[in-house]
């Protein structure tokens, strides 16, 4: 259990990978507390809002018992200073044989402002000024820490479930190799910010222009049959796998534990869904751990029949 300066309950025996200290920081209101709670659920001993002068001693004192530690800090943490924060942490993790990773939780200014407005909470740097002034000032203050981060997660468009998925993929304590997340998306709704590899399949013949297929999806056999008639599909899939297959072991050799592959078409309903399903099946058949999602399929399904005016 995470405490406000207290000791956390021990993690389940054998569940954690040794030598991990994760500093969780970022923009105020971006989701740092949610990230810490998720990491705690994953088996980390999590501490939040401790005076930073106490953190090195804490890590050293529990080094023998806690195999994975997450420490939360932002502008509201006593002693928060980028330069004086990282040097002591680097020193103590070196003495305890651990590895320090920095996770920065970020968010665009507009959703940050909306979150503060909806919660009616003051920004810690705004004082009697508008929230936007505090956000801009904080972004300048923490920019160096963001540059130092090993991973930046942007929560502007993420749900709590999606944040949990990312954290689990990147920082899971369970043993195992590379985990792959494959998602379709609609270019009209923007590119997924967490994607490592992005592929555009808008060159394929579009089922949107076939009236009887328009309201179906890439999961439906009739849509699949239509796309499979495109003469460019087969060579694309062969070339796609030929490009991807040798990269996967190289990512794993470099220590990457989570890879996100995003496949897009205009509306995220037909072509990208079909190709994503095909790729996920091929990855699974190759013995790889794969997760599958269709980011914009629900959004496209909510559009009323006859209301679609642009190609999907």
PASEBA-1860 file (N, C-alpha, C; in nm, 3 decimals):
! residues 312
1> XXXXXXXX> 0.084/-0.120/0.000/0.000/0.000/0.000/0.087/0.124/0.000 ~ 0.052/0.225/-0.081/0.129/0.348/-0.086/0.096/0.433/0.035 ~ 0.197/0.497/0.092/0.177/0.582/0.208/0.225/0.721/0.177 ~ 0.177/0.818/0.255/0.223/0.956/0.244/0.344/0.973/0.336 ~ 0.454/0.911/0.300/0.574/0.921/0.381/0.596/0.801/0.470 ~ 0.505/0.702/0.468/0.522/0.584/0.550/0.578/0.469/0.471 ~ 0.591/0.355/0.539/0.646/0.237/0.475/0.536/0.166/0.396 ~ 0.570/0.113/0.282/0.473/0.041/0.201/0.471/-0.105/0.241
9> XXXXXXXX> 0.356/-0.167/0.217/0.346/-0.308/0.245/0.435/-0.386/0.150 ~ 0.493/-0.496/0.193/0.583/-0.573/0.107/0.513/-0.624/-0.017 ~ 0.588/-0.631/-0.126/0.534/-0.685/-0.249/0.531/-0.837/-0.237 ~ 0.448/-0.904/-0.316/0.444/-1.049/-0.313/0.580/-1.106/-0.348 ~ 0.620/-1.208/-0.276/0.752/-1.266/-0.296/0.767/-1.318/-0.437 ~ 0.881/-1.287/-0.494/0.913/-1.338/-0.627/0.844/-1.267/-0.739 ~ 0.769/-1.160/-0.712/0.692/-1.095/-0.819/0.767/-0.981/-0.884 ~ 0.879/-0.937/-0.825/0.943/-0.816/-0.875/1.079/-0.845/-0.931
17> XXXXXXXX> 1.115/-0.768/-1.031/1.249/-0.776/-1.086/1.340/-0.689/-1.002 ~ 1.457/-0.740/-0.960/1.543/-0.665/-0.870/1.606/-0.543/-0.936 ~ 1.641/-0.447/-0.854/1.725/-0.337/-0.900/1.654/-0.224/-0.968 ~ 1.527/-0.201/-0.940/1.454/-0.098/-1.013/1.407/0.013/-0.919 ~ 1.447/0.137/-0.952/1.395/0.256/-0.885/1.337/0.346/-0.993 ~ 1.210/0.379/-0.980/1.141/0.457/-1.081/1.098/0.590/-1.020 ~ 1.152/0.699/-1.071/1.110/0.832/-1.030/0.996/0.876/-1.120 ~ 0.879/0.901/-1.062/0.760/0.938/-1.137/0.734/1.086/-1.115
25> XXXXXXXX> 0.746/1.164/-1.220/0.729/1.309/-1.209/0.651/1.358/-1.330 ~ 0.641/1.488/-1.345/0.570/1.542/-1.461/0.492/1.667/-1.428 ~ 0.405/1.705/-1.520/0.324/1.823/-1.503/0.216/1.799/-1.398 ~ 0.192/1.898/-1.314/0.086/1.888/-1.214/-0.049/1.871/-1.283 ~ -0.124/1.770/-1.240/-0.254/1.745/-1.299/-0.251/1.654/-1.420 ~ -0.132/1.606/-1.460/-0.121/1.523/-1.580/-0.153/1.377/-1.552 ~ -0.153/1.335/-1.425/-0.185/1.195/-1.395/-0.077/1.123/-1.318 ~ 0.013/1.196/-1.253/0.123/1.132/-1.179/0.070/1.044/-1.066
33> XXXXXXXX> -0.028/1.092/-0.990/-0.083/1.014/-0.879/-0.149/0.886/-0.929 ~ -0.221/0.896/-1.040/-0.283/0.777/-1.099/-0.177/0.677/-1.142 ~ -0.068/0.727/-1.200/0.041/0.638/-1.241/0.102/0.568/-1.121 ~ 0.122/0.640/-1.012/0.180/0.579/-0.892/0.089/0.470/-0.835 ~ -0.040/0.495/-0.833/-0.133/0.394/-0.782/-0.131/0.270/-0.870 ~ -0.120/0.290/-1.001/-0.113/0.176/-1.092/0.015/0.097/-1.068 ~ 0.127/0.166/-1.051/0.254/0.098/-1.025/0.248/0.021/-0.894 ~ 0.181/0.079/-0.795/0.164/0.009/-0.667/0.086/-0.121/-0.688
41> XXXXXXXX> -0.020/-0.116/-0.768/-0.097/-0.236/-0.798/-0.013/-0.339/-0.871 ~ 0.089/-0.294/-0.943/0.175/-0.384/-1.019/0.282/-0.448/-0.932 ~ 0.296/-0.406/-0.807/0.394/-0.468/-0.718/0.505/-0.377/-0.672 ~ 0.505/-0.252/-0.715/0.605/-0.156/-0.669/0.573/-0.110/-0.527 ~ 0.677/-0.082/-0.450/0.658/-0.008/-0.326/0.660/0.139/-0.364 ~ 0.547/0.206/-0.343/0.529/0.341/-0.395/0.523/0.443/-0.282 ~ 0.593/0.556/-0.302/0.598/0.663/-0.203/0.572/0.795/-0.275 ~ 0.491/0.878/-0.213/0.454/1.004/-0.277/0.466/1.118/-0.178
49> XXXXXXXX> 0.510/1.233/-0.231/0.516/1.357/-0.153/0.609/1.351/-0.032 ~ 0.710/1.266/-0.039/0.813/1.269/0.064/0.906/1.386/0.037 ~ 0.956/1.454/0.140/1.063/1.552/0.118/1.179/1.483/0.047 ~ 1.227/1.543/-0.060/1.327/1.476/-0.142/1.457/1.449/-0.068 ~ 1.485/1.526/0.037/1.606/1.500/0.116/1.601/1.365/0.186 ~ 1.479/1.310/0.205/1.464/1.182/0.274/1.465/1.062/0.179 ~ 1.447/1.087/0.051/1.430/0.978/-0.043/1.554/0.889/-0.056 ~ 1.677/0.945/-0.069/1.794/0.856/-0.079/1.807/0.762/0.040
57> XXXXXXXX> 1.787/0.814/0.162/1.797/0.729/0.280/1.688/0.622/0.279 ~ 1.569/0.657/0.233/1.460/0.560/0.225/1.496/0.446/0.131 ~ 1.546/0.481/0.013/1.581/0.379/-0.085/1.689/0.287/-0.028 ~ 1.788/0.346/0.036/1.898/0.266/0.090/1.850/0.175/0.202 ~ 1.756/0.223/0.285/1.713/0.144/0.399/1.626/0.025/0.360 ~ 1.554/0.035/0.250/1.466/-0.075/0.210/1.521/-0.151/0.090 ~ 1.647/-0.124/0.053/1.703/-0.184/-0.067/1.702/-0.337/-0.061 ~ 1.724/-0.393/0.058/1.733/-0.538/0.068/1.597/-0.605/0.056
65> XXXXXXXX> 1.491/-0.534/0.089/1.358/-0.595/0.094/1.271/-0.559/-0.027 ~ 1.283/-0.439/-0.077/1.196/-0.393/-0.186/1.270/-0.405/-0.318 ~ 1.223/-0.491/-0.403/1.293/-0.511/-0.530/1.252/-0.411/-0.637 ~ 1.143/-0.338/-0.614/1.101/-0.235/-0.709/1.036/-0.120/-0.632 ~ 1.086/0.001/-0.656/1.043/0.118/-0.581/1.000/0.226/-0.680 ~ 0.887/0.291/-0.652/0.841/0.406/-0.731/0.828/0.525/-0.637 ~ 0.890/0.635/-0.674/0.890/0.757/-0.593/0.826/0.869/-0.674 ~ 0.721/0.930/-0.621/0.654/1.039/-0.689/0.705/1.174/-0.642
73> XXXXXXXX> 0.726/1.264/-0.735/0.771/1.399/-0.701/0.728/1.495/-0.810 ~ 0.677/1.612/-0.768/0.651/1.720/-0.863/0.674/1.852/-0.791 ~ 0.627/1.960/-0.849/0.657/2.093/-0.793/0.607/2.109/-0.650 ~ 0.507/2.032/-0.611/0.451/2.046/-0.476/0.532/1.970/-0.372 ~ 0.630/1.891/-0.417/0.712/1.813/-0.325/0.818/1.903/-0.262 ~ 0.830/1.894/-0.129/0.928/1.977/-0.059/1.069/1.942/-0.107 ~ 1.146/2.045/-0.141/1.283/2.026/-0.186/1.294/1.996/-0.334 ~ 1.184/2.016/-0.409/1.187/1.985/-0.552/1.282/2.080/-0.624
81> XXXXXXXX> 1.388/2.024/-0.678/1.485/2.098/-0.759/1.552/1.996/-0.848 ~ 1.547/2.018/-0.976/1.590/1.917/-1.072/1.734/1.875/-1.050 ~ 1.825/1.972/-1.035/1.966/1.938/-1.023/1.995/1.863/-0.893 ~ 1.944/1.914/-0.781/1.973/1.853/-0.652/1.893/1.725/-0.631 ~ 1.795/1.697/-0.718/1.712/1.578/-0.703/1.777/1.456/-0.767 ~ 1.829/1.470/-0.887/1.878/1.355/-0.959/2.015/1.307/-0.913 ~ 2.102/1.400/-0.872/2.236/1.358/-0.831/2.234/1.267/-0.709 ~ 2.161/1.300/-0.600/2.155/1.207/-0.487/2.091/1.074/-0.522
89> XXXXXXXX> 1.989/1.077/-0.609/1.925/0.953/-0.648/2.020/0.865/-0.729 ~ 2.093/0.926/-0.822/2.192/0.850/-0.899/2.295/0.786/-0.807 ~ 2.336/0.860/-0.705/2.437/0.809/-0.613/2.386/0.691/-0.532 ~ 2.264/0.702/-0.479/2.214/0.596/-0.393/2.178/0.470/-0.472 ~ 2.126/0.487/-0.591/2.094/0.367/-0.669/2.223/0.297/-0.712 ~ 2.329/0.375/-0.730/2.458/0.314/-0.759/2.511/0.233/-0.643 ~ 2.498/0.286/-0.521/2.546/0.214/-0.402/2.465/0.088/-0.375 ~ 2.338/0.090/-0.410/2.254/-0.026/-0.382/2.244/-0.122/-0.501
97> XXXXXXXX> 2.317/-0.094/-0.607/2.318/-0.181/-0.723/2.191/-0.175/-0.806 ~ 2.120/-0.065/-0.794/1.995/-0.050/-0.867/2.013/0.033/-0.993 ~ 1.905/0.042/-1.068/1.903/0.123/-1.189/1.792/0.226/-1.177 ~ 1.826/0.352/-1.200/1.727/0.460/-1.189/1.664/0.487/-1.325 ~ 1.532/0.489/-1.329/1.457/0.528/-1.447/1.368/0.646/-1.411 ~ 1.353/0.740/-1.504/1.269/0.857/-1.482/1.150/0.851/-1.577 ~ 1.030/0.852/-1.519/0.905/0.854/-1.596/0.844/0.992/-1.583 ~ 0.819/1.057/-1.695/0.760/1.191/-1.696/0.619/1.182/-1.752
105> XXXXXXXX> 0.521/1.224/-1.671/0.381/1.225/-1.715/0.347/1.365/-1.766 ~ 0.315/1.376/-1.894/0.292/1.506/-1.956/0.147/1.516/-2.004 ~ 0.109/1.635/-2.044/-0.026/1.660/-2.095/-0.025/1.795/-2.164 ~ -0.105/1.810/-2.269/-0.116/1.939/-2.337/-0.179/2.043/-2.245 ~ -0.153/2.169/-2.277/-0.202/2.278/-2.192/-0.354/2.282/-2.183 ~ -0.423/2.262/-2.295/-0.569/2.277/-2.295/-0.637/2.175/-2.204 ~ -0.606/2.044/-2.216/-0.670/1.950/-2.122/-0.626/1.971/-1.978 ~ -0.503/2.017/-1.955/-0.461/2.048/-1.819/-0.546/2.160/-1.761
113> XXXXXXXX> -0.565/2.266/-1.840/-0.648/2.377/-1.795/-0.791/2.330/-1.765 ~ -0.843/2.244/-1.851/-0.980/2.194/-1.831/-0.990/2.112/-1.703 ~ -0.888/2.031/-1.675/-0.891/1.950/-1.552/-0.890/2.038/-1.428 ~ -0.809/2.142/-1.429/-0.806/2.233/-1.314/-0.939/2.308/-1.300 ~ -0.995/2.349/-1.412/-1.122/2.422/-1.407/-1.234/2.334/-1.354 ~ -1.239/2.208/-1.402/-1.346/2.118/-1.360/-1.333/2.080/-1.213 ~ -1.210/2.063/-1.166/-1.189/2.024/-1.026/-1.188/2.144/-0.931 ~ -1.180/2.265/-0.988/-1.175/2.390/-0.910/-1.054/2.394/-0.816
121> XXXXXXXX> -0.948/2.331/-0.859/-0.824/2.333/-0.780/-0.731/2.439/-0.836 ~ -0.659/2.510/-0.752/-0.563/2.609/-0.802/-0.436/2.542/-0.851 ~ -0.377/2.598/-0.953/-0.247/2.548/-0.998/-0.141/2.593/-0.899 ~ -0.044/2.507/-0.861/0.054/2.543/-0.758/0.141/2.664/-0.791 ~ 0.153/2.698/-0.918/0.236/2.814/-0.954/0.154/2.933/-1.001 ~ 0.022/2.920/-1.006/-0.060/3.027/-1.062/-0.082/3.142/-0.964 ~ -0.091/3.110/-0.835/-0.121/3.216/-0.739/-0.257/3.277/-0.770 ~ -0.261/3.410/-0.782/-0.387/3.477/-0.814/-0.400/3.502/-0.965
129> XXXXXXXX> -0.312/3.441/-1.043/-0.316/3.456/-1.189/-0.396/3.342/-1.251 ~ -0.426/3.351/-1.382/-0.500/3.243/-1.449/-0.421/3.112/-1.445 ~ -0.495/3.002/-1.452/-0.433/2.868/-1.452/-0.334/2.855/-1.566 ~ -0.365/2.913/-1.681/-0.276/2.901/-1.797/-0.138/2.958/-1.768 ~ -0.131/3.064/-1.689/0.000/3.121/-1.655/0.081/3.023/-1.571 ~ 0.015/2.957/-1.476/0.085/2.859/-1.394/0.134/2.741/-1.475 ~ 0.053/2.695/-1.570/0.091/2.582/-1.654/0.213/2.618/-1.739 ~ 0.211/2.737/-1.799/0.324/2.778/-1.883/0.452/2.790/-1.801
137> XXXXXXXX> 0.442/2.846/-1.679/0.559/2.860/-1.594/0.612/2.723/-1.553 ~ 0.523/2.634/-1.513/0.567/2.500/-1.472/0.636/2.427/-1.587 ~ 0.583/2.441/-1.708/0.642/2.371/-1.822/0.786/2.417/-1.844 ~ 0.813/2.545/-1.823/0.950/2.594/-1.837/1.039/2.538/-1.726 ~ 0.985/2.531/-1.604/1.064/2.484/-1.490/1.103/2.337/-1.505 ~ 1.012/2.254/-1.556/1.038/2.110/-1.559/1.089/2.062/-1.695 ~ 1.116/2.152/-1.786/1.157/2.110/-1.921/1.285/2.027/-1.919 ~ 1.380/2.064/-1.832/1.505/1.989/-1.825/1.482/1.847/-1.773
145> XXXXXXXX> 1.388/1.833/-1.680/1.357/1.701/-1.627/1.288/1.616/-1.733 ~ 1.204/1.677/-1.813/1.140/1.604/-1.922/1.245/1.554/-2.021 ~ 1.345/1.639/-2.049/1.452/1.599/-2.141/1.532/1.482/-2.084 ~ 1.543/1.476/-1.952/1.621/1.369/-1.886/1.542/1.239/-1.876 ~ 1.412/1.242/-1.895/1.327/1.125/-1.871/1.361/1.010/-1.966 ~ 1.351/0.890/-1.913/1.368/0.769/-1.994/1.241/0.740/-2.075 ~ 1.127/0.783/-2.022/1.001/0.764/-2.093/0.909/0.880/-2.061 ~ 0.846/0.936/-2.164/0.743/1.040/-2.148/0.611/0.981/-2.193
153> XXXXXXXX> 0.511/0.987/-2.106/0.375/0.943/-2.141/0.285/1.065/-2.144 ~ 0.224/1.089/-2.258/0.133/1.202/-2.275/-0.009/1.154/-2.249 ~ -0.073/1.210/-2.148/-0.208/1.166/-2.110/-0.319/1.251/-2.169 ~ -0.287/1.339/-2.263/-0.387/1.431/-2.317/-0.512/1.359/-2.365 ~ -0.492/1.246/-2.433/-0.606/1.172/-2.490/-0.619/1.033/-2.430 ~ -0.553/1.007/-2.318/-0.554/0.873/-2.260/-0.662/0.860/-2.153 ~ -0.729/0.746/-2.153/-0.816/0.711/-2.042/-0.731/0.647/-1.932 ~ -0.790/0.628/-1.815/-0.717/0.563/-1.706/-0.678/0.421/-1.745
161> XXXXXXXX> -0.765/0.352/-1.818/-0.735/0.216/-1.861/-0.619/0.213/-1.959 ~ -0.612/0.312/-2.049/-0.502/0.317/-2.145/-0.371/0.350/-2.076 ~ -0.375/0.438/-1.976/-0.254/0.468/-1.899/-0.205/0.342/-1.828 ~ -0.297/0.266/-1.771/-0.260/0.142/-1.704/-0.195/0.045/-1.801 ~ -0.252/0.035/-1.923/-0.194/-0.053/-2.023/-0.051/-0.015/-2.055 ~ -0.027/0.115/-2.074/0.107/0.162/-2.107/0.205/0.133/-1.993 ~ 0.164/0.162/-1.872/0.252/0.140/-1.758/0.282/-0.008/-1.740 ~ 0.181/-0.092/-1.756/0.202/-0.236/-1.743/0.297/-0.287/-1.850
169> XXXXXXXX> 0.279/-0.238/-1.972/0.366/-0.280/-2.080/0.510/-0.236/-2.061 ~ 0.529/-0.114/-2.013/0.664/-0.059/-2.001/0.736/-0.102/-1.874 ~ 0.662/-0.121/-1.764/0.727/-0.141/-1.634/0.681/-0.265/-1.560 ~ 0.625/-0.361/-1.630/0.581/-0.484/-1.565/0.698/-0.552/-1.494 ~ 0.670/-0.609/-1.378/0.772/-0.679/-1.301/0.776/-0.827/-1.334 ~ 0.681/-0.874/-1.411/0.680/-1.015/-1.449/0.788/-1.041/-1.553 ~ 0.848/-1.159/-1.541/0.950/-1.196/-1.638/0.886/-1.218/-1.775 ~ 0.963/-1.197/-1.878/0.910/-1.219/-2.012/0.980/-1.132/-2.113
177> XXXXXXXX> 0.958/-1.162/-2.240/1.022/-1.087/-2.345/0.938/-0.970/-2.391 ~ 0.955/-0.936/-2.516/0.888/-0.820/-2.573/0.737/-0.842/-2.580 ~ 0.662/-0.743/-2.534/0.516/-0.741/-2.547/0.480/-0.642/-2.658 ~ 0.386/-0.680/-2.743/0.351/-0.597/-2.858/0.204/-0.558/-2.850 ~ 0.177/-0.430/-2.866/0.041/-0.379/-2.870/0.014/-0.328/-3.010 ~ -0.089/-0.381/-3.073/-0.125/-0.343/-3.210/-0.261/-0.276/-3.207 ~ -0.270/-0.158/-3.267/-0.397/-0.086/-3.266/-0.425/-0.024/-3.403 ~ -0.551/-0.024/-3.440/-0.593/0.053/-3.557/-0.630/0.193/-3.511
185> XXXXXXXX> -0.632/0.286/-3.604/-0.671/0.423/-3.569/-0.720/0.496/-3.693 ~ -0.789/0.608/-3.670/-0.837/0.694/-3.777/-0.749/0.817/-3.786 ~ -0.698/0.845/-3.904/-0.617/0.966/-3.923/-0.698/1.091/-3.893 ~ -0.828/1.087/-3.913/-0.910/1.206/-3.887/-0.912/1.240/-3.738 ~ -0.879/1.143/-3.652/-0.874/1.169/-3.507/-0.732/1.183/-3.455 ~ -0.635/1.184/-3.545/-0.497/1.205/-3.504/-0.420/1.075/-3.484 ~ -0.288/1.086/-3.492/-0.199/0.971/-3.476/-0.185/0.939/-3.327 ~ -0.186/0.810/-3.289/-0.164/0.773/-3.148/-0.028/0.823/-3.098
193> XXXXXXXX> -0.028/0.896/-2.989/0.096/0.958/-2.942/0.195/0.858/-2.886 ~ 0.147/0.743/-2.844/0.237/0.645/-2.783/0.289/0.543/-2.884 ~ 0.257/0.561/-3.012/0.297/0.462/-3.113/0.447/0.466/-3.138 ~ 0.508/0.347/-3.149/0.649/0.335/-3.188/0.663/0.324/-3.339 ~ 0.573/0.248/-3.401/0.575/0.230/-3.546/0.436/0.261/-3.600 ~ 0.429/0.339/-3.707/0.300/0.379/-3.766/0.299/0.340/-3.914 ~ 0.192/0.274/-3.954/0.178/0.235/-4.094/0.044/0.286/-4.147 ~ 0.048/0.335/-4.270/-0.067/0.398/-4.334/-0.120/0.302/-4.440
201> XXXXXXXX> -0.246/0.258/-4.427/-0.303/0.165/-4.525/-0.414/0.232/-4.607 ~ -0.409/0.362/-4.618/-0.510/0.433/-4.697/-0.496/0.408/-4.846 ~ -0.389/0.340/-4.888/-0.373/0.309/-5.030/-0.464/0.193/-5.073 ~ -0.514/0.114/-4.977/-0.600/0.001/-5.011/-0.738/0.048/-5.056 ~ -0.803/-0.035/-5.136/-0.937/-0.002/-5.185/-1.033/0.016/-5.067 ~ -1.110/0.122/-5.069/-1.187/0.164/-4.953/-1.330/0.108/-4.953 ~ -1.366/0.020/-4.859/-1.503/-0.034/-4.853/-1.608/0.072/-4.820 ~ -1.566/0.187/-4.774/-1.663/0.293/-4.742/-1.750/0.329/-4.862
209> XXXXXXXX> -1.694/0.317/-4.982/-1.768/0.357/-5.101/-1.861/0.248/-5.155 ~ -1.867/0.135/-5.085/-1.962/0.029/-5.120/-2.077/0.038/-5.020 ~ -2.195/0.081/-5.061/-2.304/0.109/-4.966/-2.333/-0.004/-4.868 ~ -2.332/-0.128/-4.916/-2.367/-0.239/-4.826/-2.255/-0.272/-4.726 ~ -2.136/-0.214/-4.747/-2.025/-0.240/-4.656/-1.998/-0.122/-4.562 ~ -2.060/-0.009/-4.591/-2.024/0.114/-4.520/-2.041/0.102/-4.369 ~ -2.148/0.041/-4.324/-2.175/0.033/-4.181/-2.113/-0.090/-4.115 ~ -2.046/-0.174/-4.191/-1.973/-0.288/-4.136/-1.833/-0.243/-4.094
217> XXXXXXXX> -1.754/-0.335/-4.043/-1.618/-0.303/-4.002/-1.520/-0.403/-4.063 ~ -1.392/-0.377/-4.042/-1.289/-0.466/-4.093/-1.290/-0.604/-4.031 ~ -1.372/-0.624/-3.929/-1.387/-0.757/-3.869/-1.490/-0.843/-3.941 ~ -1.571/-0.780/-4.025/-1.678/-0.853/-4.093/-1.622/-0.924/-4.217 ~ -1.665/-1.050/-4.241/-1.613/-1.125/-4.357/-1.634/-1.055/-4.490 ~ -1.747/-0.987/-4.507/-1.773/-0.921/-4.635/-1.672/-0.809/-4.661 ~ -1.636/-0.734/-4.556/-1.536/-0.628/-4.570/-1.399/-0.690/-4.596 ~ -1.368/-0.796/-4.523/-1.239/-0.864/-4.544/-1.227/-0.913/-4.688
225> XXXXXXXX> -1.335/-0.972/-4.741/-1.332/-1.022/-4.878/-1.309/-0.909/-4.977 ~ -1.371/-0.794/-4.952/-1.354/-0.679/-5.041/-1.209/-0.631/-5.040 ~ -1.151/-0.618/-4.922/-1.012/-0.569/-4.912/-0.916/-0.669/-4.974 ~ -0.943/-0.798/-4.956/-0.853/-0.901/-5.008/-0.853/-0.905/-5.160 ~ -0.952/-0.847/-5.224/-0.953/-0.840/-5.370/-0.856/-0.735/-5.424 ~ -0.809/-0.646/-5.337/-0.714/-0.544/-5.381/-0.581/-0.612/-5.415 ~ -0.532/-0.599/-5.538/-0.408/-0.669/-5.577/-0.285/-0.623/-5.500 ~ -0.291/-0.507/-5.437/-0.175/-0.457/-5.363/-0.170/-0.508/-5.219
233> XXXXXXXX> -0.276/-0.575/-5.174/-0.278/-0.619/-5.034/-0.173/-0.726/-5.007 ~ -0.173/-0.832/-5.085/-0.082/-0.945/-5.058/0.064/-0.903/-5.057 ~ 0.113/-0.829/-5.161/0.254/-0.788/-5.155/0.283/-0.694/-5.038 ~ 0.183/-0.612/-5.000/0.204/-0.524/-4.884/0.224/-0.606/-4.757 ~ 0.138/-0.707/-4.734/0.148/-0.787/-4.613/0.280/-0.865/-4.608 ~ 0.323/-0.914/-4.722/0.452/-0.985/-4.727/0.567/-0.890/-4.693 ~ 0.567/-0.772/-4.757/0.671/-0.674/-4.730/0.667/-0.621/-4.588 ~ 0.546/-0.605/-4.536/0.527/-0.556/-4.400/0.593/-0.653/-4.301
241> XXXXXXXX> 0.565/-0.781/-4.315/0.622/-0.880/-4.223/0.773/-0.893/-4.243 ~ 0.818/-0.883/-4.367/0.962/-0.891/-4.394/1.037/-0.775/-4.327 ~ 0.973/-0.659/-4.320/1.033/-0.544/-4.252/1.029/-0.562/-4.101 ~ 0.915/-0.609/-4.050/0.894/-0.612/-3.905/0.967/-0.726/-3.835 ~ 0.966/-0.843/-3.895/1.017/-0.964/-3.827/1.159/-0.950/-3.775 ~ 1.255/-0.900/-3.855/1.392/-0.889/-3.801/1.410/-0.778/-3.699 ~ 1.315/-0.682/-3.694/1.328/-0.573/-3.597/1.295/-0.618/-3.455 ~ 1.201/-0.713/-3.441/1.151/-0.750/-3.309/1.260/-0.802/-3.216
249> XXXXXXXX> 1.345/-0.897/-3.260/1.452/-0.941/-3.169/1.554/-0.832/-3.140 ~ 1.572/-0.740/-3.233/1.666/-0.630/-3.209/1.613/-0.536/-3.102 ~ 1.483/-0.507/-3.107/1.422/-0.424/-3.000/1.442/-0.490/-2.865 ~ 1.422/-0.622/-2.860/1.436/-0.694/-2.734/1.580/-0.693/-2.684 ~ 1.675/-0.707/-2.776/1.816/-0.703/-2.739/1.856/-0.568/-2.681 ~ 1.790/-0.463/-2.728/1.820/-0.328/-2.678/1.747/-0.297/-2.548 ~ 1.674/-0.393/-2.495/1.608/-0.375/-2.366/1.467/-0.321/-2.373 ~ 1.412/-0.311/-2.493/1.274/-0.262/-2.505/1.179/-0.373/-2.464
257> XXXXXXXX> 1.083/-0.343/-2.379/0.990/-0.444/-2.330/0.850/-0.430/-2.389 ~ 0.821/-0.316/-2.452/0.686/-0.290/-2.500/0.693/-0.214/-2.630 ~ 0.626/-0.265/-2.731/0.628/-0.204/-2.864/0.484/-0.180/-2.909 ~ 0.455/-0.056/-2.949/0.322/-0.021/-2.997/0.326/0.001/-3.147 ~ 0.245/-0.075/-3.220/0.236/-0.063/-3.365/0.097/-0.010/-3.398 ~ 0.090/0.102/-3.468/-0.038/0.164/-3.502/-0.058/0.159/-3.653 ~ -0.176/0.119/-3.695/-0.209/0.106/-3.837/-0.332/0.193/-3.863 ~ -0.317/0.287/-3.955/-0.423/0.386/-3.973/-0.485/0.389/-4.111
265> XXXXXXXX> -0.613/0.423/-4.114/-0.681/0.462/-4.237/-0.762/0.587/-4.206 ~ -0.841/0.635/-4.296/-0.906/0.765/-4.277/-1.001/0.764/-4.158 ~ -1.089/0.663/-4.151/-1.191/0.661/-4.047/-1.170/0.557/-3.939 ~ -1.068/0.472/-3.952/-1.040/0.373/-3.850/-1.146/0.265/-3.838 ~ -1.216/0.234/-3.948/-1.330/0.142/-3.941/-1.313/0.017/-4.026 ~ -1.252/0.031/-4.144/-1.245/-0.081/-4.236/-1.103/-0.132/-4.257 ~ -1.025/-0.058/-4.337/-0.894/-0.107/-4.379/-0.796/-0.126/-4.264 ~ -0.785/-0.026/-4.178/-0.691/-0.037/-4.067/-0.731/-0.148/-3.970
273> XXXXXXXX> -0.862/-0.166/-3.949/-0.910/-0.272/-3.859/-0.874/-0.408/-3.916 ~ -0.898/-0.426/-4.045/-0.868/-0.555/-4.110/-0.719/-0.587/-4.102 ~ -0.633/-0.492/-4.139/-0.489/-0.517/-4.140/-0.437/-0.538/-3.998 ~ -0.491/-0.466/-3.902/-0.449/-0.483/-3.763/-0.483/-0.624/-3.714 ~ -0.601/-0.673/-3.748/-0.640/-0.809/-3.711/-0.546/-0.911/-3.775 ~ -0.512/-0.891/-3.900/-0.421/-0.982/-3.969/-0.283/-0.983/-3.904 ~ -0.233/-0.863/-3.871/-0.099/-0.854/-3.811/-0.098/-0.918/-3.672 ~ -0.200/-0.892/-3.591/-0.206/-0.950/-3.456/-0.207/-1.102/-3.464
281> XXXXXXXX> -0.282/-1.156/-3.559/-0.287/-1.302/-3.574/-0.152/-1.357/-3.614 ~ -0.082/-1.287/-3.702/0.049/-1.334/-3.747/0.151/-1.326/-3.634 ~ 0.147/-1.221/-3.554/0.237/-1.209/-3.441/0.210/-1.319/-3.339 ~ 0.082/-1.346/-3.313/0.048/-1.453/-3.220/0.093/-1.589/-3.270 ~ 0.076/-1.613/-3.401/0.117/-1.741/-3.458/0.268/-1.759/-3.451 ~ 0.341/-1.647/-3.446/0.488/-1.653/-3.434/0.533/-1.672/-3.290 ~ 0.437/-1.688/-3.198/0.471/-1.713/-3.059/0.499/-1.588/-2.977 ~ 0.461/-1.471/-3.028/0.487/-1.346/-2.957/0.366/-1.307/-2.873
289> XXXXXXXX> 0.391/-1.235/-2.765/0.284/-1.185/-2.679/0.227/-1.058/-2.741 ~ 0.101/-1.061/-2.775/0.042/-0.949/-2.849/-0.093/-0.911/-2.789 ~ -0.119/-0.781/-2.783/-0.249/-0.727/-2.744/-0.306/-0.652/-2.864 ~ -0.438/-0.649/-2.874/-0.505/-0.591/-2.990/-0.613/-0.494/-2.945 ~ -0.621/-0.381/-3.014/-0.727/-0.284/-2.988/-0.758/-0.208/-3.116 ~ -0.876/-0.148/-3.119/-0.917/-0.063/-3.232/-0.957/0.071/-3.172 ~ -0.867/0.167/-3.175/-0.885/0.291/-3.101/-1.012/0.367/-3.137 ~ -1.042/0.376/-3.266/-1.150/0.463/-3.310/-1.270/0.388/-3.364
297> XXXXXXXX> -1.273/0.258/-3.345/-1.385/0.181/-3.399/-1.515/0.217/-3.330 ~ -1.511/0.238/-3.198/-1.632/0.276/-3.126/-1.681/0.413/-3.171 ~ -1.585/0.506/-3.187/-1.624/0.641/-3.231/-1.692/0.638/-3.367 ~ -1.636/0.557/-3.458/-1.695/0.552/-3.592/-1.832/0.485/-3.589 ~ -1.851/0.390/-3.495/-1.980/0.323/-3.485/-2.088/0.415/-3.431 ~ -2.047/0.520/-3.358/-2.145/0.611/-3.301/-2.200/0.710/-3.402 ~ -2.137/0.718/-3.519/-2.187/0.809/-3.623/-2.314/0.751/-3.682 ~ -2.417/0.830/-3.689/-2.547/0.781/-3.737/-2.538/0.742/-3.883
305> XXXXXXXX> -2.610/0.636/-3.925/-2.613/0.597/-4.066/-2.654/0.715/-4.154 ~ -2.582/0.730/-4.263/-2.611/0.839/-4.353/-2.542/0.967/-4.320 ~ -2.480/0.973/-4.200/-2.414/1.097/-4.159/-2.269/1.102/-4.205 ~ -2.217/0.989/-4.253/-2.077/0.988/-4.296/-2.067/1.060/-4.430 ~ -1.982/1.161/-4.431/-1.965/1.238/-4.555/-1.826/1.228/-4.610 ~ -1.734/1.169/-4.532/-1.597/1.153/-4.582/-1.560/1.008/-4.576 ~ -1.459/0.972/-4.653/-1.419/0.832/-4.665/-1.363/0.781/-4.535 ~ -1.395/0.654/-4.506/-1.338/0.588/-4.388/-1.222/0.503/-4.428
END
